[in-house]
Amino acid sequence: RLSVFIRKRPLAKKELKAKGYDIISCLFASEDQDSKSDENSLFRRELVCHEPKLRVDCSETLENHEFRFDGVFDEWQENSKVYDATVGPMVPYLVSEATATGDTTSLTVFAYGQTGSGKTYTMKSIYRQAALDLFQQLDEMRESASRRSLRITVGVSFYEIYMNSVNDLLNGRSRVQLMEDGDGAVQLPGLKELPASSADELLELVQLGEQARATSANAVHDDSSRSHALLRVTLYAEGKTNGPALARLSMVDLAGSERASDTQSDKKSTRMEGAEINKSLLALKECIRALDRGATHIPFRQSKLTQLLRDSFLSQNSKTIMIATVSPCSDSCNHTLNTLRYADRLKEI
Protein backbone atom coordinates (compact mmCIF):
# COMPACT_ATOMS: atom_id res chain seq x y z
CA ARG A 1 0.00 0.00 0.00
CA LEU A 2 2.97 2.33 0.45
CA SER A 3 5.81 2.99 -2.00
CA VAL A 4 8.86 5.15 -1.36
CA PHE A 5 11.00 6.78 -4.05
CA ILE A 6 14.03 9.05 -3.87
CA ARG A 7 14.82 11.85 -6.31
CA LYS A 8 18.26 13.42 -6.38
CA ARG A 9 18.55 16.90 -7.84
CA PRO A 10 21.63 18.27 -9.64
CA LEU A 11 24.20 20.38 -7.83
CA ALA A 12 23.28 24.06 -8.06
CA LYS A 13 25.67 26.64 -9.51
CA LYS A 14 26.07 28.39 -6.16
CA GLU A 15 26.92 25.04 -4.52
CA LEU A 16 29.62 24.38 -7.10
CA LYS A 17 30.92 27.92 -6.66
CA ALA A 18 31.17 27.29 -2.90
CA LYS A 19 33.25 24.14 -3.57
CA GLY A 20 30.40 21.78 -2.73
CA TYR A 21 30.65 18.26 -4.12
CA ASP A 22 28.32 15.34 -4.88
CA ILE A 23 27.85 12.85 -2.01
CA ILE A 24 25.06 10.72 -3.51
CA SER A 25 25.54 7.63 -5.70
CA CYS A 26 22.46 6.04 -7.32
CA LEU A 27 23.01 2.34 -8.01
CA PHE A 28 21.32 -0.55 -9.76
CA ALA A 29 20.18 -3.33 -7.45
CA SER A 30 22.16 -6.52 -8.05
CA GLU A 31 19.11 -8.42 -9.34
CA ASP A 32 18.40 -5.62 -11.85
CA GLN A 33 21.84 -5.64 -13.48
CA ASP A 34 20.75 -7.88 -16.34
CA SER A 35 17.72 -5.74 -17.23
CA LYS A 36 19.29 -2.29 -17.26
CA SER A 37 19.46 -0.38 -20.53
CA ASP A 38 19.04 3.18 -21.77
CA GLU A 39 15.32 2.58 -22.15
CA ASN A 40 14.99 0.77 -18.86
CA SER A 41 17.16 2.94 -16.63
CA LEU A 42 14.63 3.51 -13.86
CA PHE A 43 15.47 0.30 -12.08
CA ARG A 44 17.91 2.03 -9.78
CA ARG A 45 16.78 1.05 -6.33
CA GLU A 46 19.88 1.51 -4.24
CA LEU A 47 21.56 4.66 -3.03
CA VAL A 48 24.74 5.42 -1.12
CA CYS A 49 25.26 8.64 0.83
CA HIS A 50 28.97 9.36 1.30
CA GLU A 51 29.12 11.32 4.56
CA PRO A 52 32.25 13.50 4.98
CA LYS A 53 34.05 12.74 8.26
CA LEU A 54 37.24 13.79 10.02
CA ARG A 55 39.58 11.19 11.50
CA VAL A 56 41.30 11.71 14.84
CA ASP A 57 44.36 12.99 12.98
CA CYS A 58 42.09 15.53 11.18
CA SER A 59 42.42 13.80 7.81
CA GLU A 60 39.25 13.55 5.75
CA THR A 61 37.35 10.35 5.03
CA LEU A 62 33.91 9.26 3.84
CA GLU A 63 31.44 7.08 5.73
CA ASN A 64 29.11 5.25 3.37
CA HIS A 65 25.41 4.88 4.26
CA GLU A 66 23.54 2.41 2.05
CA PHE A 67 19.79 2.53 1.39
CA ARG A 68 17.33 0.62 -0.77
CA PHE A 69 13.96 1.94 -1.97
CA ASP A 70 11.22 1.14 -4.49
CA GLY A 71 12.98 3.45 -6.92
CA VAL A 72 15.85 5.94 -7.02
CA PHE A 73 16.05 8.72 -9.62
CA ASP A 74 19.37 10.38 -10.32
CA GLU A 75 19.77 13.97 -11.50
CA TRP A 76 19.47 12.95 -15.17
CA GLN A 77 15.95 11.53 -14.91
CA GLU A 78 13.33 13.82 -16.45
CA ASN A 79 10.02 14.64 -14.80
CA SER A 80 8.15 12.36 -17.20
CA LYS A 81 10.29 9.38 -16.18
CA VAL A 82 9.66 10.07 -12.50
CA TYR A 83 5.91 10.30 -13.10
CA ASP A 84 5.77 7.16 -15.24
CA ALA A 85 7.45 5.11 -12.51
CA THR A 86 5.47 6.50 -9.56
CA VAL A 87 2.01 8.00 -10.09
CA GLY A 88 1.45 7.05 -13.73
CA PRO A 89 0.57 3.37 -13.17
CA MET A 90 -1.85 4.29 -10.38
CA VAL A 91 -4.17 6.64 -12.30
CA PRO A 92 -5.79 3.85 -14.40
CA TYR A 93 -6.17 1.85 -11.18
CA LEU A 94 -7.93 4.77 -9.50
CA VAL A 95 -10.38 5.24 -12.38
CA SER A 96 -11.01 1.50 -12.54
CA GLU A 97 -11.76 1.40 -8.81
CA ALA A 98 -14.12 4.36 -9.18
CA THR A 99 -16.33 2.27 -11.46
CA ALA A 100 -16.49 -0.58 -8.95
CA THR A 101 -18.83 -0.69 -5.98
CA GLY A 102 -17.53 -0.32 -2.46
CA ASP A 103 -15.73 2.22 -0.30
CA THR A 104 -13.88 5.25 -1.60
CA THR A 105 -10.48 4.36 -3.03
CA SER A 106 -7.79 6.96 -2.46
CA LEU A 107 -4.29 7.59 -3.73
CA THR A 108 -1.98 10.06 -1.98
CA VAL A 109 1.35 11.20 -3.36
CA PHE A 110 3.51 13.54 -1.35
CA ALA A 111 6.93 15.12 -1.76
CA TYR A 112 9.16 15.38 1.30
CA GLY A 113 12.61 16.92 1.75
CA GLN A 114 14.62 19.93 2.76
CA THR A 115 14.06 23.43 1.39
CA GLY A 116 15.45 23.72 -2.13
CA SER A 117 15.67 19.98 -2.81
CA GLY A 118 13.15 19.97 -5.68
CA LYS A 119 9.78 19.10 -4.10
CA THR A 120 7.67 21.78 -5.79
CA TYR A 121 9.51 21.29 -9.10
CA THR A 122 8.60 17.59 -8.95
CA MET A 123 5.01 18.08 -7.81
CA LYS A 124 4.16 20.69 -10.45
CA SER A 125 5.02 18.15 -13.12
CA ILE A 126 2.95 15.49 -11.38
CA TYR A 127 -0.07 17.85 -11.24
CA ARG A 128 0.08 18.32 -15.00
CA GLN A 129 0.73 14.74 -16.03
CA ALA A 130 -1.84 13.33 -13.60
CA ALA A 131 -4.49 15.73 -14.94
CA LEU A 132 -3.80 14.69 -18.53
CA ASP A 133 -3.79 10.99 -17.63
CA LEU A 134 -6.94 11.21 -15.53
CA PHE A 135 -9.09 12.75 -18.24
CA GLN A 136 -7.66 10.45 -20.88
CA GLN A 137 -8.70 7.49 -18.73
CA LEU A 138 -12.16 8.98 -18.17
CA ASP A 139 -12.61 9.57 -21.91
CA GLU A 140 -11.63 5.97 -22.64
CA MET A 141 -14.04 4.76 -19.98
CA ARG A 142 -16.91 6.76 -21.51
CA GLU A 143 -16.21 5.19 -24.89
CA SER A 144 -16.27 1.69 -23.43
CA ALA A 145 -19.56 -0.04 -24.22
CA SER A 146 -19.54 -1.87 -20.89
CA ARG A 147 -19.23 1.35 -18.88
CA ARG A 148 -21.39 3.86 -20.74
CA SER A 149 -24.06 3.65 -18.06
CA LEU A 150 -21.70 5.16 -15.47
CA ARG A 151 -20.59 8.74 -15.96
CA ILE A 152 -18.08 10.34 -13.65
CA THR A 153 -17.60 14.00 -12.75
CA VAL A 154 -14.52 15.56 -11.22
CA GLY A 155 -14.33 17.97 -8.29
CA VAL A 156 -11.19 19.92 -7.36
CA SER A 157 -10.19 21.51 -4.07
CA PHE A 158 -6.84 23.06 -3.22
CA TYR A 159 -5.81 24.20 0.23
CA GLU A 160 -2.73 24.94 2.30
CA ILE A 161 -1.65 24.52 5.89
CA TYR A 162 0.02 27.78 6.86
CA MET A 163 1.09 28.52 10.45
CA ASN A 164 -1.11 25.55 11.51
CA SER A 165 -4.22 27.05 9.88
CA VAL A 166 -6.03 25.59 6.86
CA ASN A 167 -6.57 28.13 4.06
CA ASP A 168 -8.69 27.57 0.93
CA LEU A 169 -6.51 28.43 -2.08
CA LEU A 170 -9.53 28.47 -4.42
CA ASN A 171 -11.49 30.88 -2.25
CA GLY A 172 -9.22 33.81 -1.47
CA ARG A 173 -7.24 31.90 1.18
CA SER A 174 -10.28 31.96 3.46
CA ARG A 175 -9.74 29.99 6.65
CA VAL A 176 -11.33 26.54 6.88
CA GLN A 177 -12.05 24.71 10.13
CA LEU A 178 -10.77 21.16 10.49
CA MET A 179 -13.24 18.88 12.25
CA GLU A 180 -13.72 15.18 12.96
CA ASP A 181 -17.08 13.51 12.32
CA GLY A 182 -18.69 10.84 14.46
CA ASP A 183 -16.58 8.14 12.80
CA GLY A 184 -13.35 9.99 13.50
CA ALA A 185 -12.87 10.96 9.85
CA VAL A 186 -11.38 14.40 9.23
CA GLN A 187 -13.70 16.86 7.46
CA LEU A 188 -13.16 20.38 6.10
CA PRO A 189 -16.65 21.96 6.10
CA GLY A 190 -16.81 25.01 3.87
CA LEU A 191 -13.85 24.02 1.70
CA LYS A 192 -14.65 25.11 -1.85
CA GLU A 193 -14.75 22.35 -4.45
CA LEU A 194 -14.96 23.37 -8.11
CA PRO A 195 -15.86 21.18 -11.09
CA ALA A 196 -13.37 20.37 -13.84
CA SER A 197 -14.49 18.85 -17.13
CA SER A 198 -11.08 18.69 -18.78
CA ALA A 199 -7.39 18.56 -17.95
CA ASP A 200 -7.06 22.21 -18.98
CA GLU A 201 -9.78 23.26 -16.54
CA LEU A 202 -8.16 21.27 -13.74
CA LEU A 203 -4.76 22.83 -14.44
CA GLU A 204 -6.28 26.33 -14.49
CA LEU A 205 -7.56 25.69 -10.96
CA VAL A 206 -4.11 24.43 -9.94
CA GLN A 207 -2.53 27.61 -11.31
CA LEU A 208 -5.08 29.72 -9.43
CA GLY A 209 -4.27 27.93 -6.20
CA GLU A 210 -0.51 28.12 -6.71
CA GLN A 211 -0.73 31.89 -7.17
CA ALA A 212 -2.48 32.18 -3.80
CA ARG A 213 -0.07 29.92 -1.92
CA ALA A 214 2.21 31.46 0.71
CA THR A 215 5.79 31.79 -0.55
CA SER A 216 8.72 34.05 0.28
CA ALA A 217 12.46 34.30 -0.14
CA ASN A 218 14.79 32.92 2.49
CA ALA A 219 18.52 32.29 2.80
CA VAL A 220 18.25 29.01 0.87
CA HIS A 221 15.63 29.65 -1.81
CA ASP A 222 14.41 32.78 -3.63
CA ASP A 223 10.82 31.50 -3.79
CA SER A 224 10.44 29.13 -0.85
CA SER A 225 7.07 27.53 -0.11
CA ARG A 226 5.98 28.61 3.36
CA SER A 227 3.03 26.26 3.58
CA HIS A 228 2.06 22.65 2.92
CA ALA A 229 -0.17 22.53 -0.19
CA LEU A 230 -2.77 19.79 -0.70
CA LEU A 231 -4.49 19.37 -4.08
CA ARG A 232 -7.49 17.04 -3.91
CA VAL A 233 -9.16 15.63 -7.03
CA THR A 234 -12.35 13.69 -6.32
CA LEU A 235 -14.36 11.46 -8.66
CA TYR A 236 -18.15 11.32 -8.23
CA ALA A 237 -20.99 9.59 -10.00
CA GLU A 238 -22.53 12.19 -12.34
CA GLY A 239 -25.13 14.34 -10.59
CA LYS A 240 -24.05 13.16 -7.13
CA THR A 241 -21.32 15.61 -6.10
CA ASN A 242 -22.96 15.77 -2.68
CA GLY A 243 -22.90 11.99 -2.44
CA PRO A 244 -20.05 9.68 -1.51
CA ALA A 245 -16.80 9.97 -3.45
CA LEU A 246 -15.98 7.09 -5.76
CA ALA A 247 -12.23 7.76 -5.71
CA ARG A 248 -9.84 10.49 -4.66
CA LEU A 249 -6.35 11.56 -5.72
CA SER A 250 -4.50 13.77 -3.24
CA MET A 251 -1.22 15.43 -4.20
CA VAL A 252 0.73 17.01 -1.36
CA ASP A 253 3.64 19.41 -1.71
CA LEU A 254 5.13 19.67 1.77
CA ALA A 255 7.05 22.77 2.76
CA GLY A 256 10.73 22.07 3.23
CA SER A 257 12.41 21.33 6.52
CA GLU A 258 14.92 24.01 7.52
CA ARG A 259 17.93 24.31 9.78
CA ALA A 260 18.18 27.29 12.13
CA SER A 261 21.26 28.38 10.17
CA ASP A 262 19.14 28.52 7.01
CA THR A 263 16.89 31.22 8.45
CA GLN A 264 19.10 33.11 10.91
CA SER A 265 19.57 35.98 8.45
CA ASP A 266 15.86 36.13 7.56
CA LYS A 267 13.23 38.43 9.00
CA LYS A 268 11.30 37.38 12.08
CA SER A 269 8.14 36.31 10.21
CA THR A 270 10.18 33.99 7.96
CA ARG A 271 11.86 32.44 11.00
CA MET A 272 8.44 31.92 12.64
CA GLU A 273 7.14 30.27 9.46
CA GLY A 274 10.18 28.01 9.39
CA ALA A 275 9.64 27.03 13.03
CA GLU A 276 5.99 26.15 12.34
CA ILE A 277 6.95 24.14 9.25
CA ASN A 278 9.53 22.18 11.25
CA LYS A 279 7.00 21.61 14.04
CA SER A 280 4.46 20.03 11.68
CA LEU A 281 7.15 17.96 9.93
CA LEU A 282 8.36 16.77 13.33
CA ALA A 283 4.80 15.64 14.09
CA LEU A 284 4.82 13.70 10.80
CA LYS A 285 8.14 12.11 11.77
CA GLU A 286 6.73 11.10 15.16
CA CYS A 287 3.82 9.38 13.41
CA ILE A 288 6.24 7.59 11.08
CA ARG A 289 8.29 6.46 14.08
CA ALA A 290 5.19 5.16 15.85
CA LEU A 291 3.96 3.34 12.74
CA ASP A 292 7.42 1.82 12.27
CA ARG A 293 7.40 0.53 15.87
CA GLY A 294 3.89 -0.86 15.50
CA ALA A 295 2.67 1.35 18.35
CA THR A 296 -0.99 1.07 19.36
CA HIS A 297 -1.31 4.86 19.55
CA ILE A 298 -0.22 6.99 16.59
CA PRO A 299 -0.08 10.73 17.47
CA PHE A 300 -1.89 12.03 14.38
CA ARG A 301 -3.61 14.78 16.39
CA GLN A 302 -0.30 16.58 17.03
CA SER A 303 -0.77 18.77 13.97
CA LYS A 304 -3.28 19.56 11.25
CA LEU A 305 -0.90 18.10 8.68
CA THR A 306 -0.83 14.68 10.32
CA GLN A 307 -4.59 14.75 10.91
CA LEU A 308 -5.15 15.32 7.20
CA LEU A 309 -2.67 12.59 6.20
CA ARG A 310 -3.95 10.01 8.69
CA ASP A 311 -6.19 8.10 6.29
CA SER A 312 -3.34 7.92 3.76
CA PHE A 313 -1.42 5.77 6.23
CA LEU A 314 -4.23 3.85 7.93
CA SER A 315 -7.08 3.30 5.47
CA GLN A 316 -7.20 -0.16 3.89
CA ASN A 317 -8.55 1.43 0.69
CA SER A 318 -5.69 3.88 0.29
CA LYS A 319 -2.37 3.72 -1.51
CA THR A 320 0.41 6.18 -0.70
CA ILE A 321 3.47 7.23 -2.66
CA MET A 322 6.27 9.20 -1.04
CA ILE A 323 8.81 10.97 -3.24
CA ALA A 324 11.67 12.13 -1.03
CA THR A 325 13.80 14.78 -2.72
CA VAL A 326 17.42 15.16 -1.68
CA SER A 327 20.27 17.57 -2.28
CA PRO A 328 23.53 15.92 -3.37
CA CYS A 329 25.67 18.72 -1.92
CA SER A 330 28.23 17.90 0.76
CA ASP A 331 27.07 20.94 2.75
CA SER A 332 23.57 19.42 3.02
CA CYS A 333 24.71 15.95 4.12
CA ASN A 334 23.01 15.99 7.53
CA HIS A 335 19.72 17.12 6.00
CA THR A 336 19.98 14.55 3.21
CA LEU A 337 20.73 11.71 5.63
CA ASN A 338 17.81 12.77 7.80
CA THR A 339 15.46 12.65 4.79
CA LEU A 340 16.80 9.26 3.69
CA ARG A 341 16.44 7.75 7.15
CA TYR A 342 12.81 8.78 7.51
CA ALA A 343 12.04 7.58 3.99
CA ASP A 344 13.67 4.29 4.94
CA ARG A 345 11.47 4.04 8.04
CA LEU A 346 8.34 4.77 6.06
CA LYS A 347 9.27 2.02 3.60
CA GLU A 348 9.10 -0.55 6.41
CA ILE A 349 5.55 0.32 7.51
C-alpha positions as CSV (number, residue, x, y, z in Angstrom):
1,R,0.0,0.0,0.0
2,L,3.0,2.3,0.4
3,S,5.8,3.0,-2.0
4,V,8.9,5.1,-1.4
5,F,11.0,6.8,-4.0
6,I,14.0,9.0,-3.9
7,R,14.8,11.8,-6.3
8,K,18.3,13.4,-6.4
9,R,18.6,16.9,-7.8
10,P,21.6,18.3,-9.6
11,L,24.2,20.4,-7.8
12,A,23.3,24.1,-8.1
13,K,25.7,26.6,-9.5
14,K,26.1,28.4,-6.2
15,E,26.9,25.0,-4.5
16,L,29.6,24.4,-7.1
17,K,30.9,27.9,-6.7
18,A,31.2,27.3,-2.9
19,K,33.3,24.1,-3.6
20,G,30.4,21.8,-2.7
21,Y,30.6,18.3,-4.1
22,D,28.3,15.3,-4.9
23,I,27.8,12.9,-2.0
24,I,25.1,10.7,-3.5
25,S,25.5,7.6,-5.7
26,C,22.5,6.0,-7.3
27,L,23.0,2.3,-8.0
28,F,21.3,-0.5,-9.8
29,A,20.2,-3.3,-7.4
30,S,22.2,-6.5,-8.1
31,E,19.1,-8.4,-9.3
32,D,18.4,-5.6,-11.8
33,Q,21.8,-5.6,-13.5
34,D,20.7,-7.9,-16.3
35,S,17.7,-5.7,-17.2
36,K,19.3,-2.3,-17.3
37,S,19.5,-0.4,-20.5
38,D,19.0,3.2,-21.8
39,E,15.3,2.6,-22.2
40,N,15.0,0.8,-18.9
41,S,17.2,2.9,-16.6
42,L,14.6,3.5,-13.9
43,F,15.5,0.3,-12.1
44,R,17.9,2.0,-9.8
45,R,16.8,1.1,-6.3
46,E,19.9,1.5,-4.2
47,L,21.6,4.7,-3.0
48,V,24.7,5.4,-1.1
49,C,25.3,8.6,0.8
50,H,29.0,9.4,1.3
51,E,29.1,11.3,4.6
52,P,32.3,13.5,5.0
53,K,34.0,12.7,8.3
54,L,37.2,13.8,10.0
55,R,39.6,11.2,11.5
56,V,41.3,11.7,14.8
57,D,44.4,13.0,13.0
58,C,42.1,15.5,11.2
59,S,42.4,13.8,7.8
60,E,39.2,13.6,5.8
61,T,37.4,10.3,5.0
62,L,33.9,9.3,3.8
63,E,31.4,7.1,5.7
64,N,29.1,5.2,3.4
65,H,25.4,4.9,4.3
66,E,23.5,2.4,2.0
67,F,19.8,2.5,1.4
68,R,17.3,0.6,-0.8
69,F,14.0,1.9,-2.0
70,D,11.2,1.1,-4.5
71,G,13.0,3.5,-6.9
72,V,15.9,5.9,-7.0
73,F,16.1,8.7,-9.6
74,D,19.4,10.4,-10.3
75,E,19.8,14.0,-11.5
76,W,19.5,13.0,-15.2
77,Q,15.9,11.5,-14.9
78,E,13.3,13.8,-16.5
79,N,10.0,14.6,-14.8
80,S,8.2,12.4,-17.2
81,K,10.3,9.4,-16.2
82,V,9.7,10.1,-12.5
83,Y,5.9,10.3,-13.1
84,D,5.8,7.2,-15.2
85,A,7.4,5.1,-12.5
86,T,5.5,6.5,-9.6
87,V,2.0,8.0,-10.1
88,G,1.4,7.1,-13.7
89,P,0.6,3.4,-13.2
90,M,-1.8,4.3,-10.4
91,V,-4.2,6.6,-12.3
92,P,-5.8,3.9,-14.4
93,Y,-6.2,1.9,-11.2
94,L,-7.9,4.8,-9.5
95,V,-10.4,5.2,-12.4
96,S,-11.0,1.5,-12.5
97,E,-11.8,1.4,-8.8
98,A,-14.1,4.4,-9.2
99,T,-16.3,2.3,-11.5
100,A,-16.5,-0.6,-9.0
101,T,-18.8,-0.7,-6.0
102,G,-17.5,-0.3,-2.5
103,D,-15.7,2.2,-0.3
104,T,-13.9,5.3,-1.6
105,T,-10.5,4.4,-3.0
106,S,-7.8,7.0,-2.5
107,L,-4.3,7.6,-3.7
108,T,-2.0,10.1,-2.0
109,V,1.3,11.2,-3.4
110,F,3.5,13.5,-1.3
111,A,6.9,15.1,-1.8
112,Y,9.2,15.4,1.3
113,G,12.6,16.9,1.8
114,Q,14.6,19.9,2.8
115,T,14.1,23.4,1.4
116,G,15.4,23.7,-2.1
117,S,15.7,20.0,-2.8
118,G,13.2,20.0,-5.7
119,K,9.8,19.1,-4.1
120,T,7.7,21.8,-5.8
121,Y,9.5,21.3,-9.1
122,T,8.6,17.6,-8.9
123,M,5.0,18.1,-7.8
124,K,4.2,20.7,-10.4
125,S,5.0,18.2,-13.1
126,I,2.9,15.5,-11.4
127,Y,-0.1,17.8,-11.2
128,R,0.1,18.3,-15.0
129,Q,0.7,14.7,-16.0
130,A,-1.8,13.3,-13.6
131,A,-4.5,15.7,-14.9
132,L,-3.8,14.7,-18.5
133,D,-3.8,11.0,-17.6
134,L,-6.9,11.2,-15.5
135,F,-9.1,12.7,-18.2
136,Q,-7.7,10.4,-20.9
137,Q,-8.7,7.5,-18.7
138,L,-12.2,9.0,-18.2
139,D,-12.6,9.6,-21.9
140,E,-11.6,6.0,-22.6
141,M,-14.0,4.8,-20.0
142,R,-16.9,6.8,-21.5
143,E,-16.2,5.2,-24.9
144,S,-16.3,1.7,-23.4
145,A,-19.6,0.0,-24.2
146,S,-19.5,-1.9,-20.9
147,R,-19.2,1.3,-18.9
148,R,-21.4,3.9,-20.7
149,S,-24.1,3.7,-18.1
150,L,-21.7,5.2,-15.5
151,R,-20.6,8.7,-16.0
152,I,-18.1,10.3,-13.7
153,T,-17.6,14.0,-12.8
154,V,-14.5,15.6,-11.2
155,G,-14.3,18.0,-8.3
156,V,-11.2,19.9,-7.4
157,S,-10.2,21.5,-4.1
158,F,-6.8,23.1,-3.2
159,Y,-5.8,24.2,0.2
160,E,-2.7,24.9,2.3
161,I,-1.6,24.5,5.9
162,Y,0.0,27.8,6.9
163,M,1.1,28.5,10.5
164,N,-1.1,25.5,11.5
165,S,-4.2,27.0,9.9
166,V,-6.0,25.6,6.9
167,N,-6.6,28.1,4.1
168,D,-8.7,27.6,0.9
169,L,-6.5,28.4,-2.1
170,L,-9.5,28.5,-4.4
171,N,-11.5,30.9,-2.2
172,G,-9.2,33.8,-1.5
173,R,-7.2,31.9,1.2
174,S,-10.3,32.0,3.5
175,R,-9.7,30.0,6.7
176,V,-11.3,26.5,6.9
177,Q,-12.0,24.7,10.1
178,L,-10.8,21.2,10.5
179,M,-13.2,18.9,12.2
180,E,-13.7,15.2,13.0
181,D,-17.1,13.5,12.3
182,G,-18.7,10.8,14.5
183,D,-16.6,8.1,12.8
184,G,-13.3,10.0,13.5
185,A,-12.9,11.0,9.8
186,V,-11.4,14.4,9.2
187,Q,-13.7,16.9,7.5
188,L,-13.2,20.4,6.1
189,P,-16.6,22.0,6.1
190,G,-16.8,25.0,3.9
191,L,-13.9,24.0,1.7
192,K,-14.7,25.1,-1.8
193,E,-14.8,22.4,-4.4
194,L,-15.0,23.4,-8.1
195,P,-15.9,21.2,-11.1
196,A,-13.4,20.4,-13.8
197,S,-14.5,18.8,-17.1
198,S,-11.1,18.7,-18.8
199,A,-7.4,18.6,-18.0
200,D,-7.1,22.2,-19.0
201,E,-9.8,23.3,-16.5
202,L,-8.2,21.3,-13.7
203,L,-4.8,22.8,-14.4
204,E,-6.3,26.3,-14.5
205,L,-7.6,25.7,-11.0
206,V,-4.1,24.4,-9.9
207,Q,-2.5,27.6,-11.3
208,L,-5.1,29.7,-9.4
209,G,-4.3,27.9,-6.2
210,E,-0.5,28.1,-6.7
211,Q,-0.7,31.9,-7.2
212,A,-2.5,32.2,-3.8
213,R,-0.1,29.9,-1.9
214,A,2.2,31.5,0.7
215,T,5.8,31.8,-0.5
216,S,8.7,34.0,0.3
217,A,12.5,34.3,-0.1
218,N,14.8,32.9,2.5
219,A,18.5,32.3,2.8
220,V,18.3,29.0,0.9
221,H,15.6,29.7,-1.8
222,D,14.4,32.8,-3.6
223,D,10.8,31.5,-3.8
224,S,10.4,29.1,-0.8
225,S,7.1,27.5,-0.1
226,R,6.0,28.6,3.4
227,S,3.0,26.3,3.6
228,H,2.1,22.6,2.9
229,A,-0.2,22.5,-0.2
230,L,-2.8,19.8,-0.7
231,L,-4.5,19.4,-4.1
232,R,-7.5,17.0,-3.9
233,V,-9.2,15.6,-7.0
234,T,-12.3,13.7,-6.3
235,L,-14.4,11.5,-8.7
236,Y,-18.1,11.3,-8.2
237,A,-21.0,9.6,-10.0
238,E,-22.5,12.2,-12.3
239,G,-25.1,14.3,-10.6
240,K,-24.1,13.2,-7.1
241,T,-21.3,15.6,-6.1
242,N,-23.0,15.8,-2.7
243,G,-22.9,12.0,-2.4
244,P,-20.0,9.7,-1.5
245,A,-16.8,10.0,-3.4
246,L,-16.0,7.1,-5.8
247,A,-12.2,7.8,-5.7
248,R,-9.8,10.5,-4.7
249,L,-6.4,11.6,-5.7
250,S,-4.5,13.8,-3.2
251,M,-1.2,15.4,-4.2
252,V,0.7,17.0,-1.4
253,D,3.6,19.4,-1.7
254,L,5.1,19.7,1.8
255,A,7.0,22.8,2.8
256,G,10.7,22.1,3.2
257,S,12.4,21.3,6.5
258,E,14.9,24.0,7.5
259,R,17.9,24.3,9.8
260,A,18.2,27.3,12.1
261,S,21.3,28.4,10.2
262,D,19.1,28.5,7.0
263,T,16.9,31.2,8.5
264,Q,19.1,33.1,10.9
265,S,19.6,36.0,8.5
266,D,15.9,36.1,7.6
267,K,13.2,38.4,9.0
268,K,11.3,37.4,12.1
269,S,8.1,36.3,10.2
270,T,10.2,34.0,8.0
271,R,11.9,32.4,11.0
272,M,8.4,31.9,12.6
273,E,7.1,30.3,9.5
274,G,10.2,28.0,9.4
275,A,9.6,27.0,13.0
276,E,6.0,26.2,12.3
277,I,7.0,24.1,9.2
278,N,9.5,22.2,11.2
279,K,7.0,21.6,14.0
280,S,4.5,20.0,11.7
281,L,7.1,18.0,9.9
282,L,8.4,16.8,13.3
283,A,4.8,15.6,14.1
284,L,4.8,13.7,10.8
285,K,8.1,12.1,11.8
286,E,6.7,11.1,15.2
287,C,3.8,9.4,13.4
288,I,6.2,7.6,11.1
289,R,8.3,6.5,14.1
290,A,5.2,5.2,15.9
291,L,4.0,3.3,12.7
292,D,7.4,1.8,12.3
293,R,7.4,0.5,15.9
294,G,3.9,-0.9,15.5
295,A,2.7,1.4,18.3
296,T,-1.0,1.1,19.4
297,H,-1.3,4.9,19.5
298,I,-0.2,7.0,16.6
299,P,-0.1,10.7,17.5
300,F,-1.9,12.0,14.4
301,R,-3.6,14.8,16.4
302,Q,-0.3,16.6,17.0
303,S,-0.8,18.8,14.0
304,K,-3.3,19.6,11.3
305,L,-0.9,18.1,8.7
306,T,-0.8,14.7,10.3
307,Q,-4.6,14.7,10.9
308,L,-5.2,15.3,7.2
309,L,-2.7,12.6,6.2
310,R,-4.0,10.0,8.7
311,D,-6.2,8.1,6.3
312,S,-3.3,7.9,3.8
313,F,-1.4,5.8,6.2
314,L,-4.2,3.9,7.9
315,S,-7.1,3.3,5.5
316,Q,-7.2,-0.2,3.9
317,N,-8.6,1.4,0.7
318,S,-5.7,3.9,0.3
319,K,-2.4,3.7,-1.5
320,T,0.4,6.2,-0.7
321,I,3.5,7.2,-2.7
322,M,6.3,9.2,-1.0
323,I,8.8,11.0,-3.2
324,A,11.7,12.1,-1.0
325,T,13.8,14.8,-2.7
326,V,17.4,15.2,-1.7
327,S,20.3,17.6,-2.3
328,P,23.5,15.9,-3.4
329,C,25.7,18.7,-1.9
330,S,28.2,17.9,0.8
331,D,27.1,20.9,2.7
332,S,23.6,19.4,3.0
333,C,24.7,16.0,4.1
334,N,23.0,16.0,7.5
335,H,19.7,17.1,6.0
336,T,20.0,14.5,3.2
337,L,20.7,11.7,5.6
338,N,17.8,12.8,7.8
339,T,15.5,12.6,4.8
340,L,16.8,9.3,3.7
341,R,16.4,7.7,7.2
342,Y,12.8,8.8,7.5
343,A,12.0,7.6,4.0
344,D,13.7,4.3,4.9
345,R,11.5,4.0,8.0
346,L,8.3,4.8,6.1
347,K,9.3,2.0,3.6
348,E,9.1,-0.5,6.4
349,I,5.6,0.3,7.5
